[in-house]
Amino acid sequence: MSATPAPPPTAEIRVSDLPEELRRVSAWRGPFDTAWTWLAIAAVALVCGALGGAWYVLGVVLVAGLQNHLMVLWHHSIHTNMHPRREVNDAIGRWLLISPMGQPAGIMRRAHITHHAHLGEEQDPDRWYYDLDLHGRRRPWALIGWLAVNCLGGLIVPQIRKALTGRRDATVDPGTERGRRDRRDRLAVVVCQVALFAAFWALTGTWWGYLALWALPLVTLGSGLNCLRTALEHADASDPPHRDYSFRSNPVERFFVAPFCMNYHWEHHKLMTVPYYRMPELRRLLLERGEYGDGRIVDSYLGRLRDVTSALRA
């Protein structure tokens, strides 16, 4: 699969150069997307509780996909794209997106901003995901195996370590500096998990509903899907590696891997304060103006994985 070459850049475009409608943060879109995602999770829990049995297997898969929706929305909240009022944006991010996923909001915000500032450098905490020289991923089956293990619970220890110390890995993650609100953010995680335990018990009618339909998908497929996306957005086997990829993707990938326009990843890195629901318009504008820059548009995440593994075999 070949990447679409971008037109040669002219001058570096800035957010202030964009039409006002591309920069405007909606007061309803972020809350609406958050609300329907949670309602979908509640509906899955209700159906599983009512029908039981094998429906829980399907429920785990669907909730994992929807958890990835919440993780993507938490990313958008870090970029203050969930609501034009900062305090509303931050409340949505902390209480409805980041803390339910078991992570302290402040640590995740600081880590992600560092990722944008130091993409591809040793200071980037997300290098843990995509640098093929880490975790022995310079062989095709080593990369595929690492991704598969992470879909089966291999991220449990890194997730817990990140929540407690700000580092996913003791050796290759530079870590995130401590913040004065970190203790309160961890308390928010505990409060959210207690609330979710009660909610899933009520929805499923079983005390273990939280374990089966929240904790299990969160530490397996839910986190694994997020890991897959994060790795393939920047992983590259060439020397030097190219880190700037965007995706056309397809409906299945856009549900499970890259919801809420996360497949427009290079566009986001180029102009990260543009709201996620404006990304299709932003891509068209940049291509029309010849200002797309160094990004490469590829067809799909699965195709990108195939390209990376094929390059590793060469």
Steps between C-alpha positions, in 0.01 A plus 500: 500500500642835402463828680352800327771759445413844627551812289822686580454742791503873455526688828426346838131554569382610845165456673443875476520468121198270488138609447328573828250215456788248497632633830172526689441253785138391519315528831293188429703258286747381766233450771274327247772256388586427864134445590417262215813295566405450864138426405623235255711341776197501731286340228755221449506436875119488516477252212772278645335504841163409349619227260809374684720216381690544176370854462767603750768401245351737241455756777870494585591566135248784461589664832871479410427688178296758688772536764733588214245766405535644850880488478490693173261756648732533801775585250275768350426639847874540560502728195200691645277398209207367703349836596588869446500562876822362646348403834224300328749336265725400791210368710382280212854377446573424865169349615350342188803401292840468667423393858252229391786354293706463818753779434569830680399794280799725572763235424331408173467864394867577567615180330299568187613860463858373534427249222402784266805705591751213464357256243769250403743619767616324816295743710176379341318274751293351214820380331434194716222410253649564158882487509580164341840491667324457835357167624689310227246591232740503203367161391151463344366237739651677798297812415181303434554295816551815709175649368313172560628465856385854574148403386511210750598693811866584441436867578381443856837562665595799279155655562529464877858628498396803291217584741726475805835632377442676167716241317381204294842338502781539749769520230368641170227740615646837607206545735270791574578758764288502813218753533336656802161349409624144444372374835154643433507355148571153641213545745278587202600166345388315814171693519424423135574128539269477803225679304552268203489193725160611631374593152594167342351309792174688448506455121592131492343386826826331601776617732760383247354706215772763549775238484362329189387803299731775616824385666557201268463686167687799638818306578481281189345593164402856594856600584633278222303687233633831627852354499460375142389841376768690689773270371398507134457877485875544542675163458726475195769251400702732275821678603441774596140415591211706367266583788217693334216277380131558444233251395195481277389193696164320477183479715617200705836662579333830573283330761754275669836667438469867407162652592427871507732587210818364659591360158580863404809472712757699306248784465460495876875511563537784251220713649410335830251759628262449208197304634481137398169538313662762272780267388346383168459865396853577618648218288318623190613858561866407555510283188329765287746767617804275460573545872468139614868480584684176584198284576424179311144380455457121498189288452459323833658399831501135393674596178751708694576201725553289189734762354705524820534125543590458131773761536633320807530177296699674225 
